Amino acid sequence: MASLFPPPCPTLPDLQTLLVKGSVHASAPVHFSLSYVLQHDVEKAVVLSPSRAQFTVALKDYRDGWITEHGGDGRTNKAASKVDIL
């Protein structure tokens, strides 16, 4: 199931859409979209952000260890290629 955190972690119930409002760590949308794509083998996932530039800066500043360690893995890379951030 999909999650807002890197594995191993609690998962969300099965769903097709999710709106997260409020404060979450900067990499939460990345973890959610990657885990969702990996679990459901969908063609495309879309993450909407009010400001792509601010989201990118926040993500770099957060320095998520899991993304740094696993971002270049083939499975993670394939999932990331199916995610659009707008």
ABEGO torsion letter per residue (X at the ends): XBBABBOBBBBBBBBABBBBBEBBBAAAAAAAAAAAAAAAGBABBBBBBABAAAAAAAAAAAGBAAAAAAAABAAAAAAAAABBBX
